[in-house]
Structure formats: C-alpha cells, structure tokens
Amino acid sequence: MTKDLTISLDAMGGDHGPETVISGADIALLRRPNLKFEIYGDEATVMPVLNRFPKVKAVSNFYHCEVSIAMDDKPSKALKSGRGKSGMWRAIEAIKKNEASVCISAGNTGALMAMSKFCLRTQPSITRPAMAAIWPTLSGESVVLDVGANVGVDADQLVEFAVMGAAMARALMDFDRPSVGLLNIGVEEVKGVEAVKEAGRLLREANMQNMKYHGFVEGDDLGKGTVDVVVTEGFAGNIALKTAEGTAKQIGEYLKAAMSRTLLAKIGYVFAKGAFKQLREKMDPRKINGAVLLGLNGIVIKSHGGTDGEGFASAIELGYDMAVNELLSKIETDLDEFADICIRLEQEKDNIVT
C-alpha cells in the first residue's frame, strides 16, 4: 500500500478562494487516493464549501485563521500582519512542523515567497530561491526558471538555478541527465551579459553527471523544447512567461473570430470542436498550473490565481509527484556534486600554476 502523503492548503488565496481549492482537492483525491490535507482559512468562508465535499473533509484537518493575505499586500506588510496568524503562513509552517510534505497556495506571490523564505529558510549552498514553471513545448514539457522571484542575479546564482532545475526535471520527467540551456540573446558564446557567459563557462567546465549542459538558447527555443531545462533570471523569465500567456490568449481569440466569420467556418468548427478544445487546454496557463519555489527546506507551490478546480488539482499532483520522487534530496545531491567539482577544478588550476 502506498504511504499517505499530507499536503497543506491555503484555502483563502487566489481569485476564487475556497471554491477552487476544495474542488481541486476533491479532483486530486480521485487520482491520488492516499492524499490527506491540512486546510487553513476563515471558518465561515471555508466550512460551507468543505461540507459539500465529504470525501475531502474525511481526509482533512481544518484550522481557522483570523488573517487572510490580500492579493495586493506588499510582502513586508504580509509578513508583519500574517506571521503566525494567516492561512498562508500556517500552511507553510505545517512543513516546518513536519505536519505536511507540500504547501500549495494560489495567493499573493510576493507574500508567499517572503513567508516561505522566512519560515523554511533556504537549503545549504542556496543563496536565493527560484520560481520554476512547467512549460509546454512541441516535444513535451520543460522546466523554466526563474520566472519572477529574482530580478538581477550573478553567475553563481544562475548555476544554482541550473542545478535545481535539473533536479526538478529528474524528479518529474524521469530524465537521467536532463539537458540544460541558459536563455540568452544568441547562441554564440561571445553574446550576452557577463553573468550569463560566466555561468555558461562554469556549467561547461563542471560537466556534471546529473545534467547535460547544452549551451545558450534563445526565446524561440522555449516553445520548441530544445532543452529540458531553461535557466534565466526572474526579470526575463517573468516577461517570457507573461508573453507566452498573452500569445496563447491572442491565438485563441483569433481562432474564435475566424470560426464565427462565415457559415462554412461555423460548420467546420462543429467537426473540429474536439481538436480546438485540446488546443485550448494545452495552451491555457490556468491548466498548466503550479510554479515551484525551489531552494527551500520544503516544497512550496504557487498556483495560478485565476485557475479553476482542475488547475488547482494539477498543482496538488505536481507537489505530490515532487515529494514522492524526493526532489529536495536530489537538489542536495546535485549541489554537493557541483561543490566537489569546483574544489577539484580549483586544485587542478593551482597545480598547473605551481
């Protein structure tokens, strides 16, 4: 029998609050029957919804929280008003107390990152956590990080992102040695800012056994699936993510307009309706749901704020898969390997000099 796995849920986050969170838990429970939940939120708001989902209620503990973090709260304000009292904080803290293996929130991204870092701290050797997303590609899926947590990073931090992203790809996609690329303005080694070029040099020289450094990749490689892991800093990563979401909506509107323009087009749409539905679901960012805060002493997932129950269930399943496949231990193993390689390379340089 598979061991039960407990996930803590911030029920108050997102555009639709408990309705999305609890319905998502119900869907995930059908697919992962060994799930249990620790649910945090306002009792008057959450319990009427939870009572409508008896299967979820039967495997859950609910905790009333007097404070909810607003979507527009600044991280500093959220920490001050919500530490120890908010549903978001207590859902994160459940990991620290070993009461849950994963925390999921659709709430305020900045607050979630600040609280997670403050409560859980970073893993050894990690200077900054990164936000990683699953990206649909022509060849399947890839991991992209950072998509918004860090604006401006140095070469060492880009290397940390590469190590964490590769570990995530190994945990979720069953790669023995995922390929890793650094997002750049060109594939030539002379192009790009110094931090990206230096990170490329470090990864190339390290030649780690658990990842295959591909080199630089460009923006169009994201959709092609040229590599399994794309590494960038949060400013460029977030712009790429929002651009992809906007483009998906734009294409959807184009298709909708084209299919309603003439009678023949409307008839054609009836026959192609199933294919268009699959395309819409493939490109909907609410369905491809769950950005992971990598580098913490625990697994924290940020769900898309506008997602529905199906999308929130995907975030739950993402967290489940990462916990079962021991994501944190994979990151620690890879970081240790990289540190050992760096020591060896420095020793070799010293020997050459002497």
Secondary structure, DSSP 8 states (H G I E B T S, - for coil): ----EEEEEETT-SSSTHHHHHHHHHHHHHH-TTEEEEEEE-HHHHHHHHTT-HHHHHTEEEEE-SB---TT--HHHHHHHHTTTBHHHHHHHHHHTTS-SEEEE-S-HHHHHHHHHHHH-B-TT-SS-EEEEEEEETTEEEEEE-SSS-SS--HHHHHHHHHHHHHHHHHHH--SS-EEEEE-S-SSTT-S-HHHHHHHHHHHHH--TT-EEEEEE-THHHHHT-SSEEE--HHHHHHHHHHHHHHHHHHHHHHHHHHTSSHHHHHHHHHHHHHHHHHHHHH-TTTS--EEEETBSSEEEE--TT--HHHHHHHHHHHHHHHHTTHHHHHHHHHHHHHHHHHHHHHHHHHHH-
